[in-house]
Amino acid sequence: MDPQAQFCPNPCCPARCQTAQGNIKVHSYPQRRYRCTVCRRTFAATTGTPFYRLHKDPAVFVCVVTLLAYGCPIQAIVAAFGLDERTVAAWQNKAGHHARAIHHHFLNASVADLQHVQADEICGKTVGGYCWLAMALAVPYRLWLGGVVSPVRDLRLIQHVVDLVRLAWTPGRTLLICVDGLASYVTAFWKAFREKVHTGRRGRPPYRLPRGVLLGQVVKNHSGRRLVGVVRRVVWGSLGRINRVLQRTGTGQQIHTSYIERLNATFRSRLASLVRRGRGLAHRVETLELGMYLVGCVYNFCTVHRSLRLSVPRGTTKWQERTPAMAAHWTDQLWSVQQLLSFKAHVALHG
């Protein structure tokens, strides 16, 4: 038990969310509880994690969550571990809430030069209808920036996922955005990135885009189920500037959305309600959203990406394996699923 790595979870405590301040002491080793010397309250070591008040073996919980994050059907887990189906569903939701808090914690606290972002939306199945899942990806790091689930594919859905990109973007840095032909993307990115121009004249100041923001679209033409043509269109910026960004980041030679489409395939393979010709249905939109965050966080923190590995000097291992979170400097090591579930995010306690 390390008191220096803990912080007080009491929202009324003046020292909340502050680590290594000397205000956290060990209250009980057998019960694994800490005590804050400022507010004089005690709290369990598992507070703020899915292990809090868990009545089953934590090792079983980690194993079940790992299987869920990689697409194992709930029915198979029930048959293998002898658990109730409602227990497994509750564990999935519990882990999804925690993963969502972790993702927003790092998205708000960390700074990364996105350089190249791709966004897309895919269709899922729910009881009685369909829903849409829109996601964004920072291509140089293969980092999943988050997603939004909505029963309808409209401007509000696209605006929410664009806001995630705007939150992670560092003003003043060049950013290339590649999307499909959906017209809502142009409107949503314009509203999120526009800046006021103060001219000194009377009246409302006009808006403009930052000079470094580039936008390209890939418009696909279909005849029935057959692809008959692809049009690549420059919306903001110039083709030369877009090509220079692609060359500098090593993420292609022309406007494309292949990276986010590949990520869509990963999510389809791990969430049953996203499978094109499957019978899996999500009973609620929130269930799909929590499952999305669980899969996305395991992808970011616990899954090594071959294209991100680095060569190391001779005499050691040949390659240094990296996850998207390591490439984006969100963390400096490969996380296990247990480390992911044990991490305490400030958003989980006070968000």
ChimeraX attribute file (.defattr): number of C-alpha atoms within 10 A of each C-alpha:
attribute: neighborCount
match mode: 1-to-1
recipient: residues
	/A:1	13
	/A:2	11
	/A:3	20
	/A:4	14
	/A:5	12
	/A:6	21
	/A:7	23
	/A:8	27
	/A:9	23
	/A:10	17
	/A:11	11
	/A:12	9
	/A:13	14
	/A:14	11
	/A:15	19
	/A:16	19
	/A:17	17
	/A:18	17
	/A:19	15
	/A:20	12
	/A:21	12
	/A:22	14
	/A:23	20
	/A:24	25
	/A:25	17
	/A:26	16
	/A:27	17
	/A:28	13
	/A:29	10
	/A:30	6
	/A:31	9
	/A:32	13
	/A:33	18
	/A:34	23
	/A:35	20
	/A:36	24
	/A:37	14
	/A:38	14
	/A:39	15
	/A:40	11
	/A:41	15
	/A:42	19
	/A:43	18
	/A:44	16
	/A:45	20
	/A:46	17
	/A:47	17
	/A:48	22
	/A:49	22
	/A:50	23
	/A:51	19
	/A:52	12
	/A:53	10
	/A:54	12
	/A:55	8
	/A:56	9
	/A:57	9
	/A:58	13
	/A:59	10
	/A:60	11
	/A:61	20
	/A:62	21
	/A:63	15
	/A:64	20
	/A:65	25
	/A:66	19
	/A:67	15
	/A:68	23
	/A:69	25
	/A:70	17
	/A:71	17
	/A:72	17
	/A:73	14
	/A:74	20
	/A:75	12
	/A:76	12
	/A:77	19
	/A:78	16
	/A:79	11
	/A:80	10
	/A:81	11
	/A:82	9
	/A:83	13
	/A:84	14
	/A:85	15
	/A:86	11
	/A:87	11
	/A:88	19
	/A:89	14
	/A:90	13
	/A:91	19
	/A:92	23
	/A:93	22
	/A:94	19
	/A:95	26
	/A:96	28
	/A:97	19
	/A:98	26
	/A:99	28
	/A:100	22
	/A:101	22
	/A:102	21
	/A:103	21
	/A:104	19
	/A:105	17
	/A:106	16
	/A:107	19
	/A:108	12
	/A:109	9
	/A:110	13
	/A:111	15
	/A:112	15
	/A:113	16
	/A:114	23
	/A:115	22
	/A:116	22
	/A:117	26
	/A:118	25
	/A:119	24
	/A:120	23
	/A:121	23
	/A:122	18
	/A:123	20
	/A:124	25
	/A:125	24
	/A:126	19
	/A:127	13
	/A:128	8
	/A:129	10
	/A:130	17
	/A:131	21
	/A:132	20
	/A:133	25
	/A:134	22
	/A:135	26
	/A:136	24
	/A:137	25
	/A:138	25
	/A:139	23
	/A:140	22
	/A:141	26
	/A:142	22
	/A:143	24
	/A:144	23
	/A:145	24
	/A:146	22
	/A:147	23
	/A:148	22
	/A:149	26
	/A:150	20
	/A:151	16
	/A:152	13
	/A:153	17
	/A:154	13
	/A:155	14
	/A:156	14
	/A:157	21
	/A:158	27
	/A:159	21
	/A:160	19
	/A:161	25
	/A:162	25
	/A:163	16
	/A:164	20
	/A:165	26
	/A:166	14
	/A:167	14
	/A:168	19
	/A:169	20
	/A:170	15
	/A:171	14
	/A:172	10
	/A:173	14
	/A:174	18
	/A:175	22
	/A:176	25
	/A:177	28
	/A:178	27
	/A:179	23
	/A:180	19
	/A:181	18
	/A:182	16
	/A:183	11
	/A:184	16
	/A:185	24
	/A:186	17
	/A:187	13
	/A:188	19
	/A:189	21
	/A:190	16
	/A:191	15
	/A:192	17
	/A:193	18
	/A:194	14
	/A:195	14
	/A:196	11
	/A:197	12
	/A:198	11
	/A:199	10
	/A:200	7
	/A:201	7
	/A:202	7
	/A:203	7
	/A:204	10
	/A:205	13
	/A:206	11
	/A:207	14
	/A:208	12
	/A:209	17
	/A:210	15
	/A:211	12
	/A:212	15
	/A:213	20
	/A:214	22
	/A:215	24
	/A:216	26
	/A:217	23
	/A:218	18
	/A:219	16
	/A:220	13
	/A:221	13
	/A:222	11
	/A:223	8
	/A:224	7
	/A:225	6
	/A:226	8
	/A:227	10
	/A:228	10
	/A:229	10
	/A:230	11
	/A:231	11
	/A:232	16
	/A:233	16
	/A:234	15
	/A:235	14
	/A:236	18
	/A:237	15
	/A:238	12
	/A:239	16
	/A:240	9
	/A:241	14
	/A:242	25
	/A:243	17
	/A:244	12
	/A:245	19
	/A:246	19
	/A:247	13
	/A:248	12
	/A:249	14
	/A:250	11
	/A:251	17
	/A:252	15
	/A:253	12
	/A:254	13
	/A:255	23
	/A:256	20
	/A:257	22
	/A:258	14
	/A:259	19
	/A:260	24
	/A:261	17
	/A:262	11
	/A:263	20
	/A:264	18
	/A:265	14
	/A:266	16
	/A:267	23
	/A:268	18
	/A:269	16
	/A:270	20
	/A:271	23
	/A:272	23
	/A:273	26
	/A:274	27
	/A:275	18
	/A:276	14
	/A:277	8
	/A:278	10
	/A:279	10
	/A:280	17
	/A:281	19
	/A:282	22
	/A:283	13
	/A:284	12
	/A:285	19
	/A:286	14
	/A:287	18
	/A:288	27
	/A:289	21
	/A:290	21
	/A:291	27
	/A:292	24
	/A:293	26
	/A:294	27
	/A:295	23
	/A:296	26
	/A:297	26
	/A:298	19
	/A:299	23
	/A:300	26
	/A:301	24
	/A:302	22
	/A:303	19
	/A:304	19
	/A:305	16
	/A:306	12
	/A:307	13
	/A:308	16
	/A:309	15
	/A:310	11
	/A:311	10
	/A:312	11
	/A:313	8
	/A:314	8
	/A:315	6
	/A:316	8
	/A:317	10
	/A:318	12
	/A:319	13
	/A:320	13
	/A:321	19
	/A:322	24
	/A:323	29
	/A:324	27
	/A:325	25
	/A:326	21
	/A:327	20
	/A:328	21
	/A:329	14
	/A:330	18
	/A:331	15
	/A:332	12
	/A:333	14
	/A:334	18
	/A:335	19
	/A:336	15
	/A:337	18
	/A:338	16
	/A:339	13
	/A:340	20
	/A:341	23
	/A:342	18
	/A:343	15
	/A:344	23
	/A:345	21
	/A:346	18
	/A:347	18
	/A:348	19
	/A:349	17
	/A:350	13
	/A:351	9
